[in-house]
């Protein structure tokens, strides 16, 4: 029987986890900043999808994307933040990239965006399992 034991991560593991965090943050942080600078447009888009309280949902999206993006960069509460962003991304995929409700080229574009979001969810879930690595605020506390 093979049992898992906690071993320290190699420098390569920590470097790759840092790159993973930075690449994932690169999706969220600019999107959140764009929602801040284009707040009224974001609210209008959310409202156009028939969702209630679009101002509140836009503010929540900003908090998730900017806050989550910064947390990923820093490697702060990475497992928890990854779960939260995975849920946020899955909800966004279902609510805003519902390709099954449109036709033609728009359906193909929305399906591509939906599928991309599913891939991002997968990366976030993997990060939630792996943790932030040694090169992070979490790593300083855990002592990878």
C-alpha positions in Angstrom: 0.0 0.0 0.0 1.3 3.4 -1.0 0.7 6.3 1.4 1.1 10.0 0.7 3.4 12.0 2.9 4.0 15.7 3.0 7.3 16.5 1.4 8.8 19.9 0.6 8.2 21.1 -2.9 11.1 21.4 -5.3 12.1 24.8 -6.6 10.7 23.8 -10.0 7.3 23.0 -8.4 7.2 26.3 -6.7 8.2 28.1 -9.9 5.5 26.4 -11.9 2.9 27.1 -9.2 3.8 30.7 -9.3 3.5 30.8 -13.1 0.1 29.1 -12.8 -1.1 31.6 -10.3 0.2 34.5 -12.4 -1.4 33.2 -15.6 -4.8 32.6 -13.9 -4.6 36.1 -12.3 -3.9 37.5 -15.7 -7.5 36.5 -16.7 -9.1 38.0 -13.6 -7.3 41.2 -12.7 -7.6 43.0 -16.0 -11.2 41.9 -16.4 -12.0 43.3 -13.0 -10.3 46.6 -13.7 -12.2 46.8 -17.0 -15.4 46.4 -15.0 -14.4 49.3 -12.8 -13.5 51.6 -15.7 -16.6 50.5 -17.6 -19.0 50.1 -14.7 -22.1 51.3 -16.4 -21.5 49.1 -19.4 -21.0 46.1 -17.1 -24.2 46.9 -15.2 -26.0 47.2 -18.6 -24.7 43.9 -19.8 -25.7 42.1 -16.6 -29.1 43.7 -16.8 -29.5 42.6 -20.4 -29.2 39.0 -19.3 -32.2 39.5 -17.1 -30.4 39.2 -13.8 -31.6 41.0 -10.7 -29.7 43.8 -8.9 -27.1 44.3 -11.7 -25.2 47.0 -9.8 -24.7 44.6 -6.9 -23.7 41.8 -9.2 -21.2 44.1 -11.0 -19.7 45.1 -7.7 -19.4 41.5 -6.6 -17.8 40.6 -9.9 -15.2 43.4 -9.4 -14.4 42.1 -5.9 -14.1 38.5 -7.1 -11.9 39.4 -10.1 -9.7 42.1 -8.6 -9.5 40.6 -5.1 -9.1 37.1 -6.4 -6.6 38.1 -9.0 -4.5 39.9 -6.4 -4.8 37.0 -4.0 -3.5 34.6 -6.7 -0.6 36.9 -7.5 0.4 37.0 -3.8 -0.4 33.4 -3.1 -2.7 34.4 -0.3 -5.4 32.0 0.8 -4.9 30.3 -2.5 -6.9 27.2 -1.9 -9.9 29.1 -0.8 -9.6 31.8 -3.4 -9.2 29.1 -6.1 -12.5 27.5 -5.0 -14.3 30.9 -5.0 -13.0 31.8 -8.4 -13.8 28.4 -9.8 -17.4 28.8 -8.6 -17.5 32.4 -10.0 -16.2 31.3 -13.4 -18.6 28.4 -13.7 -21.5 30.7 -12.9 -20.3 33.3 -15.4 -19.9 30.6 -18.0 -23.5 29.4 -17.5 -25.1 32.9 -17.3 -23.1 34.8 -19.9 -21.8 32.2 -22.4 -25.0 30.1 -22.8 -24.3 29.1 -26.4 -27.3 26.8 -26.3 -29.7 29.8 -26.5 -28.2 31.4 -29.6 -27.5 30.4 -33.2 -24.9 30.9 -35.9 -21.5 32.5 -35.4 -22.6 33.9 -32.1 -23.2 30.3 -30.8 -19.8 29.2 -31.9 -18.2 32.2 -30.2 -20.2 31.7 -27.0 -19.4 27.9 -27.0 -15.7 28.7 -27.3 -15.9 31.2 -24.3 -17.9 28.6 -22.3 -15.3 25.9 -23.0 -12.5 28.3 -22.1 -14.2 29.0 -18.8 -14.5 25.3 -18.1 -10.7 24.9 -18.7 -10.1 27.8 -16.3 -12.3 26.1 -13.7 -10.2 23.0 -14.1 -7.0 25.0 -13.6 -8.4 26.7 -10.5 -9.5 23.3 -9.0 -6.0 21.9 -9.6 -4.5 24.9 -7.9 -6.9 24.5 -5.0 -5.4 21.0 -4.5 -1.8 21.8 -5.2 -1.7 25.0 -3.1 0.3 28.1 -3.8 3.8 26.7 -3.5 6.7 28.0 -1.5 6.9 31.3 -3.4 3.8 32.7 -1.9 2.3 34.2 1.3 0.7 30.8 1.9 4.1 29.1 1.5 5.6 31.3 4.1 3.0 30.3 6.7 2.9 26.6 5.8 6.7 26.2 5.3 6.7 24.2 2.0 
